[in-house]
């Protein structure tokens, strides 16, 4: 999967859970954080991302990092209120974990060893029209363009749905309820 799908999904989660009233600058900054969180398992750090795919794409490793990062923020009520409450914290975790689910949709046939280190089992939920880029050395071929456009159409529709639900006020009421809890 490319960063296109992960980023659009992170943005959709961000749109769904951001607080209602805030400046455009604040909203864009928060959405950028959601987009980044959705790409964390692929970040190009040493011993992370595609260097150690089984490690960086393990559900348990990612949950550990999420808890290490979120618990201090969750415990600080003033900070939690400043960033938008529980809805934003939970949405950030969801954007991060969405990466693992989305990677299972790709038809490379390998599946995702997301249960490492407790199991070598691989989860594969391939959707036929999703493909992986085989040769990243030259990213703009007809095949990669098709892959990017497929992800843009599919995950762009997810983002548009989140925006539409937000405009209708459905998501605002739901996130207000979660954040006030």
VENBELQUI-V90440 format. One line per field, one symbol per residue. psi: psi as a letter, one per 40 degrees, with the letter a starting at -180 (. if undefined). burial: I if it has 16 or more other ideal C-beta (glycine too) atoms within 10 Angstrom, else O. Layout:
psi: ???
burial: ???
//
This chain:
psi: iiedddddddddddddeiidhiiddddddddddddddeedeehgihfibedgdddeehdddddddddddddddddgddddddeeaddddddddddddddddddeeifeedihfeeieeieihhhfhhdehiihdhedgegiddddddddddddddddddddddddddeedddddddddde.
burial: IIOIIIIIIIIIIIIIIIIOOOOOOOOOOIIOIIIIIIIIIIOOOOOIIOOOIOIIIIIOIIOOOIOOIIOOOOOOOOOIOOIIIIIIIIIIIIIIIIIIOIIIIIOOOOOIIIOIOOOOOOOOOOOOOIIOOOOOOOOOOOOIOOIIOIIOOIIIOIIOOIOOIIOOOOIIOOIOOIIOO
//
